[in-house]
């Protein structure tokens, strides 16, 4: 077969399961003749019948969001083999966002906003080299999840999911997209991560078993731990927090909160740094170093003030 080039990143297209696939960005080319009628029906089924987000664009909603965003429109494009480069890019963008949202069970309204946002960036993509469709989708989902305040979907989780699905994404490319979109990604405050981190730690089997010995319910413990952690953070100057990953900082703050709470209630701590590492996917040495650098003194100050 004659060699082809990806229209999105100019990399080589290779034949995988009767499809031409870009070896760099994962783009699937539509310009391939399939001899088998059975496989041709499968291609039309995949490109035509299930385009878009499940239950997102019903017939009554098509008129509100515009014909250019509806599954009917993309079905028409797929049946005509997506003639233009723009149509190819929009279809591929929708496909990537849909796969990631299905993997992470992201709500459909968040997926829809991410797709609409990605189309705004696609028109500017040619101004910068090295920006691929997957990195645009990643950035769009990050913006959409942040706008919808979905704390469980972190940047780390999105990166991991994209790479698991075979898409090549990097922080350098993400920074380029941020400049292109003229919308900087500001990190969330450390305090906002606690509502995700604390339940994840409490759900650990070892921690949950210990919680039952001291508290009426896990919810009671989570509330106490949250209030204590917030108190600990008030003793750590915001300027000293600079340069640290806010998610990792929130995880270490939670550990410091448990240390302080155990001293207040005169019991052994319910979890260790290793359990935090297992629960929230943070390196154990990161928790250890941040605790020594920022939180050990804060714990002593809090206990001292309470004793006075």
RODRENGU-206455 format. One record per residue: y negated, x, z of N, C-alpha, C in turn; residue number from 1. Coordinates in steps of 0.05 Angstrom, whole numbers, m for minus. Layout:
<pts>
PT     npy     npx     npz    capy    capx    capz     cpy     cpx     cpz   nr
PT       Y       X       Z       Y       X       Z       Y       X       Z  NUM
...
</pts>
This chain:
<pts>
PT     npy     npx     npz    capy    capx    capz     cpy     cpx     cpz   nr
PT      24      17       0       0       0       0     m25      17       0    1
PT     m45       8     m14     m70      24     m16     m84      24      11    2
PT     m94      47      18    m108      51      44    m133      34      44    3
PT    m139      22      67    m163       6      70    m179      17      94    4
PT    m204       8      95    m223      17     116    m233      m7     131    5
PT    m235      m5     157    m245     m26     174    m274     m32     168    6
PT    m282     m56     163    m310     m62     157    m328     m61     181    7
PT    m316     m59     205    m332     m59     230    m339     m31     240    8
PT    m318     m13     238    m323      14     249    m315      36     229    9
PT    m307      29     205    m301      48     183    m277      66     190   10
PT    m259      57     208    m235      71     214    m213      62     195   11
PT    m190      76     196    m168      70     178    m153      44     187   12
PT    m145      28     168    m129       4     174    m100      11     170   13
PT     m83       3     189     m54       8     187     m39     m18     186   14
PT     m15     m18     175       1     m42     172      18     m46     197   15
PT      13     m68     212      29     m74     236      38    m103     234   16
PT      64    m107     233      76    m134     232      63    m151     209   17
PT      61    m139     186      51    m153     162      21    m160     164   18
PT       7    m145     181     m22    m148     183     m36    m121     182   19
PT     m59    m120     169     m75     m95     169     m92     m95     194   20
PT     m87     m75     212    m101     m73     237    m116     m47     239   21
PT    m141     m47     249    m156     m23     253    m145      m7     276   22
PT    m139      19     272    m127      35     293    m147      43     315   23
PT    m173      37     310    m193      44     330    m202      21     347   24
PT    m212      m1     333    m223     m24     348    m205     m48     349   25
PT    m182     m48     335    m163     m70     336    m169     m93     317   26
PT    m190     m90     300    m197    m111     281    m173    m117     262   27
PT    m169    m143     257    m147    m152     240    m159    m160     213   28
PT    m152    m147     192    m164    m153     165    m151    m178     154   29
PT    m167    m193     139    m156    m217     126    m149    m211      96   30
PT    m156    m188      85    m152    m182      57    m125    m170      52   31
PT    m104    m186      56     m77    m176      52     m60    m199      40   32
PT     m44    m193      20     m28    m213       7      m1    m213      20   33
PT       7    m237      30      33    m240      43      52    m254      24   34
PT      75    m242      19      94    m253      m1     108    m277      10   35
PT     115    m276      36     131    m297      48     114    m322      53   36
PT     122    m345      43     107    m369      48     108    m377      77   37
PT     131    m372      90     133    m378     119     113    m363     135   38
PT     110    m337     130      91    m321     145      62    m329     138   39
PT      58    m337     113      31    m346     105      23    m371     120   40
PT      42    m389     125      36    m413     141      30    m405     169   41
PT      43    m385     180      38    m376     207       9    m365     209   42
PT       0    m350     189     m27    m339     189     m47    m361     189   43
PT     m43    m381     171     m62    m403     170     m62    m419     196   44
PT     m39    m421     209     m37    m435     234     m53    m421     256   45
PT     m50    m394     256     m65    m378     277     m95    m378     271   46
PT    m102    m376     246    m131    m374     240    m145    m401     238   47
PT    m130    m422     233    m143    m447     229    m140    m467     251   48
PT    m117    m470     263    m112    m492     281    m121    m487     310   49
PT    m121    m462     319    m127    m457     347    m150    m438     350   50
PT    m170    m440     333    m194    m423     336    m212    m435     357   51
PT    m223    m419     374    m242    m429     394    m229    m431     421   52
PT    m244    m442     440    m235    m444     468    m223    m471     473   53
PT    m201    m472     486    m187    m497     491    m204    m519     503   54
PT    m205    m542     490    m220    m565     500    m250    m561     501   55
PT    m259    m539     490    m288    m533     492    m305    m548     473   56
PT    m296    m548     447    m311    m561     427    m297    m585     417   57
PT    m299    m607     430    m288    m632     421    m306    m643     399   58
PT    m296    m664     385    m311    m674     363    m339    m684     371   59
PT    m341    m696     395    m367    m706     403    m386    m684     411   60
PT    m375    m660     417    m393    m638     425    m402    m621     402   61
PT    m390    m624     378    m397    m607     356    m426    m610     348   62
PT    m436    m634     347    m463    m639     339    m483    m626     358   63
PT    m476    m624     384    m495    m613     403    m497    m583     401   64
PT    m475    m569     397    m477    m540     396    m482    m528     369   65
PT    m481    m545     348    m488    m535     321    m463    m530     305   66
PT    m464    m536     280    m441    m533     262    m432    m504     260   67
PT    m451    m485     262    m444    m457     259    m428    m446     282   68
PT    m425    m461     304    m410    m451     327    m384    m467     331   69
PT    m378    m486     315    m356    m504     320    m330    m493     309   70
PT    m307    m502     320    m281    m494     309    m278    m503     280   71
PT    m290    m527     274    m288    m537     246    m300    m517     227   72
PT    m323    m505     235    m336    m486     218    m319    m461     214   73
PT    m307    m451     237    m291    m426     235    m264    m432     222   74
PT    m254    m456     224    m230    m463     209    m235    m462     179   75
PT    m258    m472     171    m265    m471     143    m268    m442     133   76
PT    m280    m425     151    m283    m397     143    m255    m383     141   77
PT    m237    m389     160    m211    m376     159    m195    m384     135   78
PT    m197    m410     127    m183    m419     103    m193    m406      78   79
PT    m218    m397      78    m230    m383      55    m229    m353      60   80
PT    m213    m344      80    m209    m315      85    m235    m301      93   81
PT    m254    m316     106    m277    m304     118    m291    m284      99   82
PT    m303    m295      78    m313    m279      56    m333    m258      64   83
PT    m352    m265      81    m374    m246      87    m368    m230     112   84
PT    m382    m208     115    m379    m191     138    m388    m205     164   85
PT    m409    m220     163    m419    m235     187    m398    m255     196   86
PT    m386    m270     178    m365    m289     185    m341    m275     197   87
PT    m334    m252     186    m312    m237     197    m318    m229     226   88
PT    m341    m219     231    m349    m209     257    m350    m231     278   89
PT    m361    m254     270    m363    m277     289    m335    m287     296   90
PT    m318    m289     276    m291    m298     281    m276    m279     300   91
PT    m278    m253     294    m264    m233     310    m276    m233     339   92
PT    m302    m237     341    m315    m238     368    m304    m261     384   93
PT    m302    m285     371    m291    m308     385    m262    m303     393   94
PT    m247    m290     376    m219    m285     382    m216    m266     406   95
PT    m232    m245     407    m230    m226     430    m238    m240     456   96
PT    m260    m254     456    m270    m268     480    m249    m288     490   97
PT    m238    m303     471    m218    m323     478    m193    m310     491   98
PT    m184    m287     480    m160    m273     492    m166    m264     520   99
PT    m189    m252     524    m196    m241     551    m199    m264     571  100
PT    m213    m285     563    m217    m308     581    m191    m321     589  101
PT    m172    m322     570    m146    m334     576    m131    m316     595  102
PT    m133    m290     592    m120    m271     610    m131    m272     638  103
PT    m157    m276     641    m170    m276     668    m176    m304     678  104
PT    m167    m324     663    m172    m352     670    m202    m357     676  105
PT    m219    m347     658    m248    m351     660    m254    m379     649  106
PT    m272    m394     663    m278    m421     654    m289    m422     626  107
PT    m285    m445     613    m292    m447     584    m322    m446     579  108
PT    m338    m457     598    m367    m456     594    m377    m427     595  109
PT    m364    m410     611    m372    m382     612    m364    m368     586  110
PT    m341    m375     575    m332    m364     550    m351    m372     527  111
PT    m360    m398     528    m378    m407     507    m405    m393     508  112
PT    m416    m389     532    m441    m375     534    m438    m346     524  113
PT    m416    m333     531    m411    m305     523    m410    m303     493  114
PT    m397    m323     480    m396    m322     450    m423    m326     438  115
PT    m439    m345     448    m466    m349     437    m483    m324     441  116
PT    m480    m312     464    m495    m287     470    m487    m264     452  117
PT    m461    m263     446    m451    m241     429    m462    m243     401  118
PT    m466    m268     391    m476    m271     364    m505    m260     361  119
PT    m520    m261     383    m547    m250     383    m546    m220     380  120
PT    m526    m207     391    m524    m178     390    m512    m169     363  121
PT    m494    m185     352    m481    m178     327    m502    m173     304  122
PT    m524    m188     305    m544    m185     283    m558    m158     285  123
PT    m557    m145     309    m571    m119     312    m551     m96     312  124
PT    m525    m101     309    m505     m81     312    m508     m57     294  125
PT    m517     m62     270    m519     m40     250    m541     m20     257  126
PT    m558     m26     276    m580      m8     284    m569      16     300  127
PT    m545      13     311    m534      35     328    m505      40     319  128
PT    m498      66     318    m471      73     312    m453      73     337  129
PT    m428      69     333    m409      70     355    m407      44     371  130
PT    m420      23     362    m418      m3     376    m398     m20     361  131
PT    m377     m27     375    m355     m43     363    m356     m72     373  132
PT    m341     m89     360    m339    m117     369    m329    m119     397  133
PT    m307    m105     405    m297    m108     433    m318    m101     454  134
PT    m334     m80     449    m354     m72     470    m376     m93     471  135
PT    m383    m106     449    m402    m128     449    m391    m152     465  136
PT    m365    m157     461    m352    m179     476    m351    m173     506  137
PT    m345    m148     513    m345    m140     541    m372    m144     554  138
PT    m393    m135     541    m420    m137     551    m428    m167     554  139
PT    m421    m183     534    m428    m211     534    m414    m226     557  140
PT    m388    m219     562    m374    m231     584    m385    m223     611  141
PT    m394    m198     613    m406    m189     638    m431    m204     644  142
PT    m448    m208     623    m473    m223     627    m467    m252     634  143
PT    m447    m264     620    m441    m292     625    m429    m296     653  144
PT    m411    m278     662    m400    m281     689    m421    m277     710  145
PT    m440    m259     705    m461    m255     724    m479    m279     726  146
PT    m486    m290     703    m503    m314     701    m490    m337     716  147
PT    m464    m339     713    m449    m362     726    m441    m355     754  148
PT    m447    m331     764    m441    m322     791    m411    m324     798  149
PT    m395    m313     779    m366    m311     783    m361    m284     795  150
PT    m359    m282     821    m357    m256     834    m330    m243     831  151
PT    m309    m259     826    m282    m247     824    m279    m231     798  152
PT    m296    m235     778    m294    m220     753    m313    m197     755  153
PT    m303    m174     762    m319    m150     765    m319    m133     739  154
PT    m337    m114     737    m337     m96     714    m311     m81     712  155
PT    m301     m72     734    m275     m57     734    m253     m75     723  156
PT    m252    m100     731    m230    m118     722    m233    m123     692  157
PT    m257    m127     682    m261    m131     654    m253    m107     637  158
PT    m261     m83     646    m253     m59     632    m223     m57     631  159
PT    m210     m61     654    m181     m59     655    m167     m79     637  160
PT    m178    m103     636    m166    m124     619    m169    m117     589  161
PT    m193    m109     581    m197    m101     553    m178     m79     545  162
PT    m175     m59     562    m158     m37     555    m128     m45     555  163
PT    m121     m63     573     m93     m73     573     m87     m88     547  164
PT    m107    m102     537    m103    m117     512    m105     m99     487  165
PT    m111     m73     491    m111     m55     469    m138     m49     457  166
PT    m160     m58     469    m187     m53     459    m198     m28     471  167
PT    m211     m11     454    m223      13     464    m252       8     473  168
PT    m257      11     498    m284       6     509    m291      30     528  169
PT    m317      36     530    m326      58     546    m353      52     558  170
PT    m360      66     580    m385      62     593    m408      71     575  171
PT    m404      92     559    m425     101     541    m432      80     520  172
PT    m412      68     508    m417      47     489    m429      22     502  173
PT    m421      16     527    m433      m6     541    m463      m2     546  174
PT    m471      23     552    m499      29     556    m515      25     530  175
PT    m502      32     507    m516      28     481    m520      m2     476  176
PT    m500     m18     482    m503     m47     478    m525     m58     496  177
PT    m526     m48     520    m547     m57     539    m575     m52     528  178
PT    m578     m28     516    m604     m21     504    m609     m39     479  179
PT    m588     m44     464    m591     m61     440    m599     m90     448  180
PT    m587    m100     469    m593    m127     477    m619    m130     493  181
PT    m630    m106     500    m655    m106     516    m652    m122     542  182
PT    m629    m119     554    m624    m134     579    m607    m115     597  183
PT    m619    m100     614    m605     m81     631    m586     m96     650  184
PT    m563     m83     655    m544     m94     674    m550     m84     702  185
PT    m563    m101     717    m570     m93     745    m546     m99     763  186
PT    m538     m80     779    m515     m85     797    m521    m107     817  187
PT    m501    m121     825    m504    m142     845    m508    m129     872  188
PT    m522    m143     890    m525    m133     917    m497    m130     930  189
PT    m495    m110     948    m469    m105     961    m459    m130     975  190
PT    m478    m145     988    m470    m168    1004    m455    m189     987  191
PT    m461    m192     961    m449    m212     945    m419    m207     940  192
PT    m411    m182     942    m383    m176     937    m365    m183     961  193
PT    m377    m187     984    m361    m192    1008    m344    m217    1006  194
PT    m355    m238     993    m340    m263     991    m315    m260     974  195
PT    m313    m239     958    m289    m234     942    m271    m214     957  196
PT    m282    m194     969    m267    m172     981    m253    m181    1006  197
PT    m267    m195    1023    m255    m203    1049    m230    m221    1046  198
PT    m231    m242    1029    m206    m258    1025    m183    m241    1013  199
PT    m190    m222     996    m169    m205     983    m155    m188    1004  200
PT    m170    m178    1024    m158    m162    1045    m142    m180    1064  201
PT    m153    m203    1071    m139    m221    1089    m113    m231    1077  202
PT    m112    m233    1051     m87    m243    1038     m65    m222    1038  203
PT     m71    m197    1045     m50    m177    1046     m29    m185    1067  204
PT      m3    m184    1061      17    m194    1080      15    m182    1108  205
PT      10    m156    1110       8    m142    1136     m15    m153    1152  206
PT     m38    m156    1138     m62    m165    1152     m59    m195    1160  207
PT     m48    m211    1142     m44    m239    1148     m27    m244    1172  208
PT      m6    m227    1175      12    m230    1198      m3    m223    1224  209
PT     m20    m203    1224     m35    m195    1248     m56    m215    1254  210
PT     m69    m227    1234     m90    m247    1238     m79    m270    1254  211
PT     m54    m279    1248     m43    m302    1262     m39    m298    1292  212
PT     m38    m272    1300     m35    m267    1329     m61    m270    1345  213
PT     m83    m266    1331    m109    m266    1345    m127    m290    1339  214
PT    m122    m303    1317    m141    m325    1309    m126    m350    1302  215
PT    m140    m372    1304    m128    m398    1297    m122    m401    1268  216
PT    m138    m388    1251    m133    m390    1222    m146    m366    1209  217
PT    m137    m359    1184    m150    m337    1170    m180    m342    1164  218
PT    m187    m367    1161    m215    m374    1155    m233    m366    1179  219
PT    m223    m370    1203    m239    m363    1227    m243    m332    1227  220
PT    m222    m318    1221    m225    m288    1221    m244    m279    1198  221
PT    m241    m291    1175    m259    m283    1153    m288    m288    1159  222
PT    m294    m310    1172    m322    m315    1179    m333    m294    1199  223
PT    m316    m288    1219    m325    m267    1239    m328    m240    1225  224
PT    m310    m233    1208    m311    m207    1194    m335    m206    1176  225
PT    m341    m228    1163    m365    m229    1145    m390    m225    1161  226
PT    m394    m239    1183    m418    m236    1199    m421    m208    1210  227
PT    m399    m196    1219    m400    m169    1230    m406    m149    1208  228
PT    m395    m152    1184    m400    m134    1162    m430    m135    1153  229
PT    m441    m159    1153    m469    m163    1146    m487    m148    1166  230
PT    m479    m150    1192    m494    m137    1213    m492    m106    1210  231
PT    m469     m96    1202    m465     m68    1198    m483     m58    1175  232
PT    m484     m74    1153    m500     m66    1130    m530     m65    1136  233
PT    m539     m80    1156    m567     m80    1163    m575     m53    1176  234
PT    m556     m38    1185    m561     m12    1197    m560      11    1176  235
PT    m553       4    1152    m551      25    1131    m575      21    1112  236
PT    m592      41    1111    m616      39    1095    m609      36    1065  237
PT    m624      18    1051    m617      13    1023    m621      37    1005  238
PT    m639      55    1013    m642      79     997    m618      97     999  239
PT    m604      97    1022    m580     113    1025    m557     102    1009  240
PT    m558      76    1003    m537      64     987    m538      72     958  241
PT    m561      82     949    m565      89     921    m545     110     912  242
PT    m536     107     887    m516     126     876    m487     119     882  243
PT    m483      98     898    m456      90     904    m449      64     889  244
PT    m424      62     881    m414      38     869    m416      15     889  245
PT    m431      m7     882    m435     m29     902    m409     m42     910  246
PT    m389     m44     892    m364     m56     899    m349     m39     919  247
PT    m348     m13     914    m335       6     933    m350       6     960  248
PT    m377       5     958    m393       5     983    m387     m20     999  249
PT    m384     m43     986    m377     m68    1000    m350     m66    1013  250
PT    m331     m53    1000    m304     m50    1011    m304     m33    1036  251
PT    m320     m11    1035    m322       7    1058    m337      m7    1081  252
PT    m357     m23    1074    m372     m38    1094    m354     m58    1108  253
PT    m335     m70    1093    m316     m88    1105    m298     m74    1125  254
PT    m289     m49    1118    m273     m33    1136    m289     m27    1162  255
PT    m315     m20    1158    m332     m14    1181    m336     m39    1198  256
PT    m338     m63    1185    m341     m88    1199    m316     m94    1216  257
PT    m292     m88    1206    m268     m92    1222    m266     m72    1245  258
PT    m275     m48    1241    m275     m28    1263    m293     m38    1286  259
PT    m317     m48    1278    m336     m58    1298    m325     m83    1312  260
PT    m314    m101    1296    m303    m126    1307    m280    m121    1326  261
PT    m263    m101    1320    m241     m95    1338    m250     m83    1364  262
PT    m272     m68    1364    m284     m57    1389    m296     m80    1405  263
PT    m309     m98    1391    m322    m120    1405    m301    m138    1419  264
PT    m279    m143    1406    m258    m161    1416    m236    m145    1432  265
PT    m240    m119    1434    m221    m102    1450    m192    m105    1440  266
PT    m188    m100    1414    m161    m100    1402    m159     m78    1382  267
PT    m135     m74    1371    m131     m55    1350    m141     m65    1323  268
PT    m151     m48    1306    m160     m57    1279    m136     m70    1264  269
PT    m142     m91    1249    m121    m106    1235    m113     m93    1208  270
PT    m130     m75    1198    m122     m62    1172    m133     m34    1171  271
PT    m121     m18    1155    m128      10    1152    m142      15    1125  272
PT    m151      39    1120    m163      46    1095    m143      44    1072  273
PT    m118      49    1078     m98      47    1057     m94      18    1048  274
PT     m94       0    1067     m91     m29    1061    m115     m38    1044  275
PT    m139     m28    1050    m162     m35    1034    m158     m25    1005  276
PT    m148      m1    1003    m143      10     976    m124      m7     961  277
PT    m103     m16     974     m82     m32     960     m93     m60     954  278
PT    m111     m71     970    m120     m98     967    m142    m101     946  279
PT    m160     m82     944    m184     m86     927    m186     m64     905  280
PT    m165     m48     902    m164     m28     881    m186      m8     883  281
PT    m190       3     906    m210      24     911    m195      48     922  282
PT    m202      72     913    m188      96     923    m192     100     953  283
PT    m170     107     966    m171     110     995    m191     132    1004  284
PT    m193     154     989    m211     175     996    m240     166     993  285
PT    m246     147     975    m273     136     972    m281     122     997  286
PT    m263     105    1008    m269      91    1033    m273     110    1056  287
PT    m257     130    1057    m259     150    1078    m285     165    1077  288
PT    m293     174    1054    m318     190    1051    m342     173    1056  289
PT    m343     149    1045    m366     131    1049    m369     123    1079  290
PT    m346     118    1092    m347     111    1120    m359     133    1137  291
PT    m351     158    1132    m362     180    1147    m391     185    1141  292
PT    m399     181    1115    m426     187    1107    m446     166    1115  293
PT    m438     140    1113    m457     119    1117    m452     100    1140  294
PT    m427      95    1147    m421      72    1164    m412      80    1193  295
PT    m403     104    1197    m394     111    1224    m417     108    1244  296
PT    m439     119    1237    m463     117    1255    m472      88    1258  297
PT    m470      73    1237    m479      45    1238    m461      29    1258  298
PT    m435      35    1258    m417      21    1277    m425      28    1306  299
PT    m431      53    1311    m439      61    1338    m465      48    1347  300
PT    m484      46    1328    m509      34    1334    m506       4    1341  301
PT    m490     m10    1325    m485     m38    1330    m472     m43    1357  302
PT    m451     m28    1363    m437     m31    1389    m456     m25    1412  303
PT    m472      m4    1409    m491       4    1430    m511     m18    1435  304
PT    m522     m29    1414    m542     m50    1417    m530     m75    1430  305
PT    m505     m82    1423    m492    m105    1435    m486    m100    1465  306
PT    m479     m76    1472    m474     m70    1500    m499     m71    1517  307
PT    m522     m64    1505    m547     m66    1520    m556     m94    1525  308
</pts>
